[in-house]
């Protein structure tokens, strides 16, 4: 027998979201939120997140995502969409994913 205890089966994976351009990315999944900018990545596990906001940025082709921590600090990620249709698609995909993970958290 293996000296390592088997891992309990993981809960069914939740929904995930990815928006990326050539330099930046926003990833939302069961682990939390990751903001990547020019090769540097900031990872925020759900336990460390108070809430997450997002909106279309200036010009209508930029997705702006802000991760807000319980102490009020926030970190922003910006991803450039190819066009307005792609931005609308990202916003439509992101809303239910954030809703899934933030639901019932009292925020």
C-alpha positions in Angstrom: 0.0 0.0 0.0 1.1 3.6 -0.7 2.5 5.5 2.3 0.3 8.4 1.2 -3.3 8.5 2.2 -5.5 8.7 -0.9 -7.0 12.2 -1.4 -10.7 12.4 -0.9 -12.6 12.9 -4.1 -12.7 16.6 -5.0 -16.0 18.4 -5.0 -17.4 18.8 -8.5 -15.4 21.6 -10.1 -17.3 24.9 -10.3 -17.5 27.1 -13.4 -14.5 29.0 -14.6 -13.7 32.1 -16.6 -10.8 33.2 -18.7 -10.2 36.5 -20.5 -6.8 37.1 -22.1 -5.0 39.3 -24.5 -1.4 39.3 -25.6 -0.1 40.6 -22.2 -2.8 40.3 -19.6 -5.3 37.7 -18.3 -8.0 37.4 -15.8 -8.8 33.9 -14.5 -11.7 33.0 -12.1 -12.1 29.4 -10.9 -12.7 27.3 -7.9 -9.3 28.4 -6.5 -10.0 32.1 -6.6 -9.1 34.9 -8.9 -5.8 35.4 -10.8 -4.7 38.6 -12.4 -1.8 38.5 -14.9 -0.1 41.5 -16.3 3.0 41.5 -18.5 4.1 38.1 -17.1 3.5 38.9 -13.4 0.6 37.0 -11.8 -1.3 37.9 -8.6 -3.3 35.0 -7.2 -6.2 35.7 -4.7 -7.7 32.6 -3.0 -11.5 33.0 -2.3 -10.8 33.1 1.4 -8.8 36.3 1.0 -11.4 38.1 -1.3 -14.1 40.4 0.0 -15.7 40.9 -3.4 -14.9 41.3 -7.1 -16.1 44.1 -9.4 -15.9 44.3 -13.1 -17.0 46.7 -15.8 -16.3 47.6 -19.4 -13.5 50.1 -19.6 -13.0 53.2 -21.7 -13.6 52.7 -25.4 -15.8 49.7 -24.9 -13.2 47.1 -25.7 -11.5 46.7 -22.3 -12.6 44.5 -19.4 -11.6 45.9 -16.0 -11.7 43.6 -13.0 -11.0 44.6 -9.4 -10.4 42.2 -6.6 -11.3 43.8 -3.3 -9.7 42.4 -0.1 -11.3 42.6 3.4 -9.0 45.4 4.5 -10.2 47.6 1.6 -7.1 47.2 -0.6 -7.9 46.4 -4.2 -6.0 45.1 -7.3 -7.1 45.7 -10.8 -6.7 43.6 -13.9 -7.3 44.9 -17.4 -7.8 42.8 -20.5 -8.2 44.1 -24.0 -11.0 42.4 -26.1 -10.7 42.0 -29.8 -13.9 43.9 -30.2 -17.1 45.0 -28.4 -18.8 41.7 -29.1 -16.0 39.8 -27.4 -16.2 42.2 -24.4 -20.0 41.6 -24.1 -19.4 37.9 -24.3 -16.8 38.1 -21.5 -19.2 40.2 -19.3 -22.0 37.7 -19.9 -19.7 34.8 -19.0 -18.1 36.4 -15.9 -21.3 37.4 -14.1 -22.6 33.9 -13.4 -19.1 32.6 -12.5 -18.6 35.3 -9.9 -22.2 34.8 -8.7 -21.4 31.2 -8.1 -18.4 31.8 -6.0 -19.5 34.9 -4.2 -23.1 33.8 -3.4 -23.9 33.4 0.2 -20.8 35.2 1.4 -22.8 38.1 2.9 -21.4 40.7 0.3 
